[in-house]
Every structure is written in structure tokens, then in C-alpha cells.
Amino acid sequence: MADIDGLQRKFEKELSSGTVSLVLLAVLGRASEPLYGYQIAKALEAGGGVLAGKQSALYPVLRNLEAAGLLDSHIEPSVAGPPRRYYRINPDGRQVLAQWTAAWNTTRDSVQTLLQGES
């Protein structure tokens, strides 16, 4: 018998991993100022939560996006705890966001058509 719950978790993990970078770029692309991790996590939760409840998973993706040259960051002291790293999308990140958004929309539309049985 198939492990339905296990298959569901695997599907959700694979689907999420393919969309997290896009969503993070979108959140930072809409921000009027740099955001730190907790602010980004709250924005994700408000939008339905691709990473809801998984704030620790956010930081490796942010680091990868920065290493790819799509984000800039800086550290500022905090009055209530350790210093915070703030992230801002840069021009290359905006260009990639536009490309990934177009790819997402094409994929979403194709999948929706197939799921609905349209041709």
C-alpha cells in the first residue's frame, strides 16, 4: 500500500523548494526598504505562507540569493537583541524576478489547463 501521507509531504516539499526563491524575490521586490528575516517571514505568512512556520529555512535561501548576486545585504545593530541582517533586491534580482514570474505564470497556466482537462 502506498504511503499517501509520505507522498504528500514529498510533493509539498518539492513544490515548495521550487517556489521559495521566487516568493522571496517578490516580497523584497515589493518592499520600499530593506527587510530583515523576521519581517520577510511575516510577509510570507500573510501571503499564505510558502515558508509559514519554517523561518529557519528562510535564511539559507536568502544567503543563496545573495551569493547569486540577486540581493544585497547589510548588518545593523538592534536595540532588542543581536544585530540584524537586512536584505534588499538589486537590479539583477529585479530582472530575474521578472523572468521567473513569467516562467511561473506560464507553468501555472499550463498546469491549470491540464488539471481542468481543457485543451
FITORKOL-626557 format. One record per residue: residue in three letters; x, z, y of N, C-alpha, C, CB in turn; residue number from 1. Coordinates in steps of 0.05 Angstrom, whole numbers, padded with zeros to 5 digits. Last residue first. Glycine has a CB too. Layout:
N
SITE   residuo       nx       nz       ny      cax      caz      cay       cx       cz       cy      cbx      cbz      cby   num
SITE       ala        X        Z        Y        X        Z        Y        X        Z        Y        X        Z        Y   NUM
...
REM end
This chain:
119
SITE   residuo       nx       nz       ny      cax      caz      cay       cx       cz       cy      cbx      cbz      cby   num
SITE       ser   -00165   -00469    00437   -00144   -00489    00434   -00144   -00508    00457   -00147   -00504    00408   119
SITE       glu   -00176   -00400    00419   -00181   -00423    00435   -00159   -00444    00430   -00182   -00416    00465   118
SITE       gly   -00172   -00351    00394   -00179   -00374    00378   -00186   -00399    00394   -00202   -00367    00361   117
SITE       gln   -00154   -00307    00419   -00182   -00313    00423   -00191   -00337    00407   -00188   -00317    00452   116
SITE       leu   -00101   -00309    00406   -00117   -00286    00396   -00147   -00292    00399   -00110   -00261    00412   115
SITE       leu   -00085   -00356    00433   -00084   -00355    00403   -00102   -00332    00392   -00056   -00351    00394   114
SITE       thr   -00092   -00339    00486   -00106   -00363    00476   -00107   -00362    00445   -00092   -00389    00485   113
SITE       gln   -00056   -00297    00488   -00085   -00292    00492   -00101   -00315    00481   -00090   -00288    00522   112
SITE       val   -00008   -00323    00481   -00016   -00304    00461   -00046   -00299    00463   -00001   -00277    00464   111
SITE       ser   -00007   -00354    00528   -00006   -00367    00502   -00016   -00348    00480    00023   -00376    00495   110
SITE       asp   -00008   -00314    00568   -00029   -00334    00567   -00030   -00347    00539   -00026   -00355    00588   109
SITE       arg    00041   -00287    00556    00015   -00273    00556   -00008   -00293    00553    00012   -00256    00581   108
SITE       thr    00078   -00329    00566    00075   -00317    00539    00049   -00303    00536    00098   -00297    00534   107
SITE       thr    00070   -00338    00621    00067   -00360    00601    00062   -00349    00573    00091   -00378    00602   106
SITE       asn    00082   -00287    00641    00056   -00298    00645    00050   -00321    00625    00053   -00308    00674   105
SITE       trp    00137   -00282    00626    00116   -00263    00616    00089   -00276    00618    00118   -00237    00631   104
SITE       ala    00159   -00323    00656    00161   -00324    00627    00140   -00306    00614    00189   -00316    00617   103
SITE       ala    00148   -00303    00708    00138   -00329    00700    00138   -00332    00669    00154   -00352    00712   102
SITE       thr    00179   -00256    00705    00150   -00254    00709    00136   -00281    00701    00143   -00248    00739   101
SITE       trp    00230   -00276    00699    00218   -00261    00677    00188   -00258    00680    00231   -00233    00675   100
SITE       gln    00236   -00300    00751    00238   -00316    00726    00225   -00302    00702    00268   -00321    00720    99
SITE       ala    00229   -00255    00784    00212   -00279    00787    00212   -00296    00762    00220   -00296    00812    98
SITE       leu    00272   -00223    00766    00244   -00213    00765    00225   -00237    00766    00239   -00193    00787    97
SITE       val    00315   -00255    00781    00310   -00251    00753    00281   -00241    00749    00330   -00231    00741    96
SITE       gln    00310   -00248    00837    00309   -00275    00825    00302   -00273    00795    00336   -00290    00829    95
SITE       arg    00317   -00193    00842    00292   -00206    00851    00288   -00234    00839    00291   -00208    00882    94
SITE       gly    00369   -00188    00824    00347   -00175    00809    00320   -00187    00817    00347   -00145    00814    93
SITE       asp    00396   -00214    00865    00397   -00225    00838    00375   -00214    00820    00424   -00220    00824    92
SITE       pro    00384   -00177    00908    00374   -00205    00908    00375   -00219    00880    00391   -00222    00927    91
SITE       asn    00366   -00114    00875    00382   -00130    00894    00373   -00159    00892    00413   -00128    00887    90
SITE       ile    00330   -00053    00874    00333   -00080    00864    00349   -00096    00885    00306   -00094    00858    89
SITE       arg    00358    00011    00871    00345   -00009    00888    00350   -00037    00874    00356   -00009    00917    88
SITE       tyr    00360    00080    00854    00362    00052    00847    00347    00034    00866    00353    00048    00818    87
SITE       tyr    00396    00141    00859    00375    00124    00869    00381    00095    00862    00371    00128    00900    86
SITE       arg    00410    00199    00826    00418    00171    00829    00394    00155    00837    00431    00161    00802    85
SITE       arg    00419    00264    00854    00401    00244    00842    00413    00216    00847    00373    00246    00855    84
SITE       pro    00451    00327    00837    00449    00303    00853    00431    00282    00838    00477    00291    00858    83
SITE       pro    00408    00382    00813    00432    00365    00813    00429    00341    00831    00439    00357    00784    82
SITE       gly    00366    00421    00858    00377    00414    00833    00402    00396    00835    00357    00400    00816    81
SITE       ala    00341    00412    00911    00329    00426    00889    00340    00417    00862    00298    00422    00890    80
SITE       val    00368    00380    00946    00365    00408    00954    00354    00424    00931    00346    00410    00978    79
SITE       ser    00416    00334    00922    00389    00343    00922    00387    00372    00930    00376    00339    00894    78
SITE       pro    00459    00280    00944    00454    00308    00936    00424    00315    00938    00470    00327    00955    77
SITE       glu    00457    00215    00914    00452    00232    00937    00449    00261    00928    00427    00223    00954    76
SITE       ile    00487    00155    00892    00480    00183    00887    00477    00198    00913    00502    00196    00868    75
SITE       his    00461    00089    00882    00479    00108    00896    00469    00136    00890    00479    00103    00927    74
SITE       ser    00457    00022    00858    00450    00050    00858    00470    00066    00875    00449    00061    00829    73
SITE       asp    00426   -00041    00846    00447   -00026    00859    00438    00004    00858    00452   -00035    00889    72
SITE       leu    00411   -00088    00794    00404   -00065    00810    00429   -00054    00824    00391   -00043    00793    71
SITE       leu    00434   -00130    00768    00407   -00134    00778    00397   -00111    00796    00387   -00137    00756    70
SITE       gly    00481   -00129    00738    00482   -00138    00766    00455   -00142    00779    00497   -00163    00767    69
SITE       ala    00483   -00106    00690    00478   -00135    00690    00478   -00146    00718    00452   -00141    00677    68
SITE       ala    00486   -00053    00704    00510   -00066    00693    00508   -00096    00692    00516   -00055    00664    67
SITE       glu    00432   -00045    00718    00453   -00043    00738    00479   -00057    00729    00459   -00014    00745    66
SITE       leu    00409   -00051    00668    00401   -00069    00690    00422   -00069    00712    00374   -00062    00701    65
SITE       asn    00433   -00008    00642    00437   -00035    00632    00430   -00056    00654    00421   -00041    00607    64
SITE       arg    00412    00035    00671    00441    00031    00670    00448    00002    00662    00455    00051    00651    63
SITE       leu    00358    00029    00659    00367    00027    00687    00397    00021    00688    00360    00053    00702    62
SITE       val    00361    00039    00604    00352    00013    00613    00360    00009    00642    00321    00010    00611    61
SITE       pro    00377    00093    00602    00394    00072    00591    00386    00044    00600    00393    00073    00560    60
SITE       tyr    00332    00117    00630    00359    00116    00642    00377    00096    00629    00371    00143    00639    59
SITE       leu    00285    00116    00598    00287    00101    00623    00315    00097    00632    00271    00115    00644    58
SITE       ala    00285    00152    00559    00290    00124    00551    00294    00106    00575    00267    00114    00534    57
SITE       ser    00269    00198    00584    00298    00196    00577    00305    00168    00569    00304    00215    00554    56
SITE       gln    00214    00192    00589    00231    00189    00613    00260    00186    00606    00228    00213    00631    55
SITE       lys    00167    00183    00559    00194    00177    00548    00214    00173    00571    00192    00152    00530    54
SITE       gly    00117    00188    00581    00126    00209    00563    00154    00205    00552    00107    00212    00541    53
SITE       ala    00112    00118    00587    00099    00144    00592    00108    00165    00571    00068    00142    00591    52
SITE       leu    00132    00068    00590    00150    00089    00581    00138    00117    00585    00177    00087    00596    51
SITE       val    00086    00042    00604    00103    00030    00583    00122    00050    00572    00118    00005    00595    50
SITE       gly    00037    00064    00636    00058    00078    00622    00072    00064    00599    00047    00101    00612    49
SITE       gly   -00001    00053    00672   -00008    00051    00644    00013    00060    00626   -00015    00022    00638    48
SITE       gly    00019    00063    00722    00012    00036    00715    00005    00032    00686    00035    00018    00721    47
SITE       ala    00033    00115    00723    00010    00107    00739    00001    00079    00732    00016    00109    00769    46
SITE       glu    00080    00113    00694    00057    00127    00683    00032    00119    00697    00061    00158    00685    45
SITE       leu    00113    00086    00730    00107    00074    00704    00082    00087    00692    00131    00077    00685    44
SITE       ala    00116    00123    00771    00104    00097    00776    00096    00083    00750    00123    00080    00793    43
SITE       lys    00143    00164    00744    00116    00169    00753    00102    00143    00759    00117    00187    00779    42
SITE       ala    00193    00138    00736    00177    00147    00713    00148    00151    00721    00188    00172    00700    41
SITE       ile    00210    00134    00789    00205    00110    00773    00187    00116    00749    00232    00097    00763    40
SITE       gln    00217    00188    00801    00198    00172    00816    00190    00146    00801    00209    00165    00844    39
SITE       tyr    00257    00201    00764    00231    00214    00762    00210    00198    00777    00233    00243    00773    38
SITE       gly    00302    00167    00783    00289    00165    00757    00261    00177    00754    00306    00177    00737    37
SITE       tyr    00291    00146    00851    00306    00159    00830    00289    00160    00805    00315    00188    00838    36
SITE       leu    00291    00087    00893    00277    00108    00878    00295    00120    00857    00252    00096    00863    35
SITE       pro    00297    00059    00959    00308    00065    00933    00292    00088    00919    00338    00072    00935    34
SITE       glu    00235    00032    00987    00260    00046    00989    00271    00052    00961    00256    00073    01005    33
SITE       ser    00191    00005    00973    00201    00000    01000    00227    00014    01005    00180    00009    01021    32
SITE       ala    00180   -00027    00911    00187   -00003    00926    00199   -00010    00953    00208    00014    00910    31
SITE       arg    00173   -00073    00882    00152   -00065    00900    00159   -00042    00918    00127   -00058    00884    30
SITE       gly    00219   -00074    00851    00214   -00096    00869    00192   -00090    00889    00207   -00120    00853    29
SITE       leu    00214   -00029    00819    00234   -00028    00840    00230   -00051    00860    00262   -00030    00828    28
SITE       val    00173   -00050    00786    00169   -00025    00801    00189   -00023    00824    00173    00000    00783    27
SITE       ala    00198   -00095    00765    00174   -00098    00781    00169   -00073    00798    00150   -00103    00763    26
SITE       leu    00241   -00073    00736    00247   -00090    00758    00222   -00093    00776    00256   -00118    00749    25
SITE       leu    00209   -00046    00698    00226   -00031    00716    00234   -00048    00740    00252   -00022    00701    24
SITE       val    00184   -00089    00672    00168   -00070    00686    00185   -00054    00706    00154   -00051    00667    23
SITE       leu    00229   -00115    00648    00212   -00129    00667    00196   -00109    00684    00192   -00148    00652    22
SITE       ser    00247   -00074    00614    00264   -00084    00636    00248   -00098    00657    00286   -00102    00625    21
SITE       val    00202   -00070    00579    00211   -00047    00596    00228   -00057    00619    00226   -00027    00579    20
SITE       thr    00191   -00110    00543    00177   -00110    00569    00188   -00089    00588    00148   -00106    00565    19
SITE       gly    00215   -00104    00494    00217   -00130    00507    00205   -00130    00535    00203   -00150    00490    18
SITE       ser    00203   -00053    00479    00231   -00059    00485    00233   -00086    00499    00248   -00059    00460    17
SITE       ser    00148   -00058    00467    00157   -00043    00490    00185   -00050    00498    00155   -00013    00484    16
SITE       leu    00149   -00087    00419    00135   -00098    00443    00144   -00084    00468    00105   -00094    00439    15
SITE       glu    00177   -00052    00386    00188   -00079    00392    00175   -00091    00417    00184   -00097    00368    14
SITE       lys    00142   -00008    00387    00170   -00005    00396    00182   -00032    00403    00187    00009    00374    13
SITE       glu    00095   -00030    00365    00095   -00019    00392    00123   -00017    00404    00080    00008    00393    12
SITE       phe    00115   -00043    00313    00104   -00064    00331    00105   -00054    00360    00076   -00072    00323    11
SITE       lys    00127    00009    00294    00148   -00012    00296    00139   -00034    00315    00154   -00024    00268    10
SITE       arg    00076    00033    00295    00098    00044    00311    00120    00023    00315    00109    00069    00298     9
SITE       gln    00050   -00001    00257    00040    00001    00285    00062    00011    00303    00015    00019    00286     8
SITE       leu    00079    00010    00211    00079   -00017    00222    00070   -00018    00251    00061   -00036    00205     7
SITE       gly    00065    00063    00205    00093    00056    00209    00095    00028    00221    00108    00057    00183     6
SITE       asp    00010    00058    00195    00019    00073    00218    00048    00066    00225    00017    00104    00213     5
SITE       ile    00011    00028    00147   -00002    00018    00171    00008    00032    00196   -00033    00021    00169     4
SITE       asp    00046    00014    00098    00047    00037    00116    00037    00027    00144    00077    00048    00119     3
SITE       ala    00010   -00016    00044    00026   -00018    00069    00024    00007    00085    00016   -00042    00085     2
SITE       met    00017    00000   -00024    00000    00000    00000    00018    00000    00025   -00019    00024    00000     1
REM end
